[in-house]
Structures are given as structure tokens and as C-alpha cells.
Amino acid sequence: PTIYVASNYQKGSKEYDYILWHETEHAKILIENNKKYLGILEQKMKKYASGIKMTKASNPKEAQNNGNIIFEKLHNAFMINMNDLNKMINGLQEDFDKKEDKQGKGKWYLSST
């Protein structure tokens, strides 16, 4: 990910360095947990897909309809899992921010916004 720091913070200043460090930590949380969760997501989707009953179509239109139903089921399952992932990562991001706030590391930044 690309991290941007507002131009009103001079590069090399303690404020700039803190913001860059802080946002880099958020990026690390995102990357690490996406990597962890991808394997879990793959297994969940394979398990879900293996449970979808296949029906034999008697004509091309019915085959297309069956394919659309399967796609919709897989898409919905995927979106539910992605929402769960987003909630988990957002919770981890909030936990990181709360820890930082509690330790007072970014007090100067929080008081200036």
C-alpha cells in the first residue's frame, strides 16, 4: 500500500515520522491478516462449493440458469466471508489505535486534529 502524510507535516519532523510509522503499522496489520485469512477463506469456499448440489440440465437455458444460481451462491458466501474479514481487520486496527491512545504516543497529533 502507498502511505501518504499530509503536506503540512515536514518530512523528517517527529510528527511526520510518527504519522508514517503509525500508518505503516496499520498497513502491516492489513497485509498480515489478509495473508493469514486467505488460506482460511480458500478452505471455507472449497467446503461450501463442495456442498452445492449439481442438477442436470435438460437444455442450454436451464444449464445457464443453474450456472447463475451456483455463481450467486458462491458470490454470496464469498461476500459474507469478506465482510467477516473486514470486521476482524477493522477491530484489529481499532485495537491498535486504542493501544496507541492509551500509551499517549500520538497525543500531539490527536490534540491538533
Disulfide bonds with the S-S distance in Angstrom:
none
